[in-house]
Amino acid sequence: MIDHTHDLNEEDEIADRDADRDQMKLEQAFPGQWIQPVRKNYKLCCCDCGLVHRLDFRLHKRRIQFRAYRDNRSTGQVRRHMDADKRRDADSSA
């Protein structure tokens, strides 16, 4: 009989959480809200202009580091939806 009950170390727990979050859509964050990002490919979107960055995090010599890349494809998708919402709002107020 195989025992599948074992204690996960912190990295296993983070990897499991990262895998779960990869399946999720963008979540709305509010000013001052603490956020638990995923370790790789965390997407951060500006609510004003729609610019999206992908962030990777790591723990290096007991210090947290991150790197960022602009995600042009996601930015385009967000901005298309933002433009559609603005057009819809303008149509409904006219």
C-alpha positions as a LaTeX table, in Angstrom:
\begin{tabular}{lrrr}
\hline
Residue & $x$ (\AA) & $y$ (\AA) & $z$ (\AA) \\
\hline
Met1 & 0.00 & 0.00 & 0.00 \\
Ile2 & 1.32 & 3.44 & $-0.97$ \\
Asp3 & 1.04 & 6.20 & 1.58 \\
His4 & 0.17 & 9.44 & $-0.20$ \\
Thr5 & $-0.05$ & 11.46 & 2.99 \\
His6 & 3.14 & 13.39 & 3.47 \\
Asp7 & 4.01 & 16.80 & 4.75 \\
Leu8 & 4.47 & 19.31 & 1.97 \\
Asn9 & 7.34 & 21.66 & 2.37 \\
Glu10 & 6.89 & 25.34 & 1.64 \\
Glu11 & 8.07 & 25.10 & $-1.98$ \\
Asp12 & 5.58 & 22.29 & $-2.71$ \\
Glu13 & 2.75 & 24.36 & $-1.26$ \\
Ile14 & 3.76 & 27.38 & $-3.34$ \\
Ala15 & 4.05 & 25.28 & $-6.50$ \\
Asp16 & 0.57 & 23.82 & $-5.91$ \\
Arg17 & $-0.88$ & 27.27 & $-5.35$ \\
Asp18 & 0.90 & 28.57 & $-8.46$ \\
Ala19 & $-0.59$ & 25.77 & $-10.55$ \\
Asp20 & $-4.07$ & 26.54 & $-9.23$ \\
Arg21 & $-3.71$ & 30.26 & $-9.95$ \\
Asp22 & $-2.50$ & 29.61 & $-13.52$ \\
Gln23 & $-6.07$ & 28.49 & $-14.24$ \\
Met24 & $-7.63$ & 31.67 & $-12.84$ \\
Lys25 & $-8.55$ & 34.89 & $-14.61$ \\
Leu26 & $-7.33$ & 38.31 & $-13.57$ \\
Glu27 & $-8.64$ & 39.36 & $-10.18$ \\
Gln28 & $-9.59$ & 42.91 & $-9.20$ \\
Ala29 & $-7.42$ & 44.36 & $-6.45$ \\
Phe30 & $-8.31$ & 47.39 & $-4.38$ \\
Pro31 & $-6.06$ & 50.19 & $-3.08$ \\
Gly32 & $-4.07$ & 49.05 & $-0.06$ \\
Gln33 & $-5.07$ & 45.39 & $-0.46$ \\
Trp34 & $-2.37$ & 42.79 & 0.21 \\
Ile35 & $-1.97$ & 40.32 & $-2.65$ \\
Gln36 & $-0.33$ & 36.90 & $-2.69$ \\
Pro37 & 1.20 & 36.62 & $-6.18$ \\
Val38 & 2.10 & 33.39 & $-7.89$ \\
Arg39 & 5.79 & 32.69 & $-8.33$ \\
Lys40 & 5.92 & 32.80 & $-12.16$ \\
Asn41 & 3.90 & 34.64 & $-14.78$ \\
Tyr42 & 1.95 & 36.74 & $-12.29$ \\
Lys43 & 0.05 & 39.29 & $-14.37$ \\
Leu44 & $-0.33$ & 42.83 & $-13.11$ \\
Cys45 & $-2.68$ & 45.17 & $-14.97$ \\
Cys46 & $-3.04$ & 48.93 & $-14.54$ \\
Cys47 & $-6.70$ & 49.74 & $-13.99$ \\
Asp48 & $-6.31$ & 53.20 & $-15.58$ \\
Cys49 & $-4.50$ & 52.43 & $-18.83$ \\
Gly50 & $-4.71$ & 48.63 & $-19.15$ \\
Leu51 & $-0.95$ & 48.05 & $-19.42$ \\
Val52 & $-0.15$ & 44.46 & $-18.35$ \\
His53 & 3.19 & 43.19 & $-17.01$ \\
Arg54 & 4.22 & 39.60 & $-16.26$ \\
Leu55 & 6.20 & 39.28 & $-13.05$ \\
Asp56 & 8.41 & 36.43 & $-11.84$ \\
Phe57 & 9.43 & 36.23 & $-8.19$ \\
Arg58 & 12.18 & 34.30 & $-6.44$ \\
Leu59 & 13.84 & 34.01 & $-3.10$ \\
His60 & 17.60 & 34.54 & $-3.54$ \\
Lys61 & 19.91 & 34.49 & $-0.53$ \\
Arg62 & 16.92 & 35.02 & 1.77 \\
Arg63 & 15.78 & 38.11 & $-0.16$ \\
Ile64 & 12.80 & 38.45 & $-2.45$ \\
Gln65 & 13.56 & 39.45 & $-6.03$ \\
Phe66 & 11.32 & 40.01 & $-9.03$ \\
Arg67 & 11.63 & 40.70 & $-12.72$ \\
Ala68 & 9.02 & 42.23 & $-15.00$ \\
Tyr69 & 8.17 & 41.99 & $-18.69$ \\
Arg70 & 5.54 & 43.94 & $-20.59$ \\
Asp71 & 2.85 & 41.57 & $-21.91$ \\
Asn72 & 1.80 & 43.19 & $-25.19$ \\
Arg73 & $-0.79$ & 40.55 & $-26.07$ \\
Ser74 & $-2.61$ & 40.77 & $-22.73$ \\
Thr75 & $-2.37$ & 44.57 & $-22.83$ \\
Gly76 & $-4.09$ & 44.56 & $-26.21$ \\
Gln77 & $-6.85$ & 42.28 & $-24.94$ \\
Val78 & $-7.47$ & 44.39 & $-21.83$ \\
Arg79 & $-7.47$ & 47.64 & $-23.79$ \\
Arg80 & $-9.91$ & 46.24 & $-26.39$ \\
His81 & $-12.31$ & 45.39 & $-23.57$ \\
Met82 & $-11.74$ & 48.80 & $-21.94$ \\
Asp83 & $-12.53$ & 50.53 & $-25.27$ \\
Ala84 & $-15.67$ & 48.42 & $-25.71$ \\
Asp85 & $-16.82$ & 49.32 & $-22.18$ \\
Lys86 & $-16.23$ & 53.03 & $-22.86$ \\
Arg87 & $-18.20$ & 52.83 & $-26.12$ \\
Arg88 & $-21.04$ & 50.99 & $-24.36$ \\
Asp89 & $-21.12$ & 53.60 & $-21.57$ \\
Ala90 & $-21.20$ & 56.43 & $-24.12$ \\
Asp91 & $-24.04$ & 54.76 & $-26.03$ \\
Ser92 & $-26.10$ & 54.23 & $-22.88$ \\
Ser93 & $-25.74$ & 57.87 & $-21.74$ \\
Ala94 & $-26.76$ & 59.30 & $-25.14$ \\
\hline
\end{tabular}
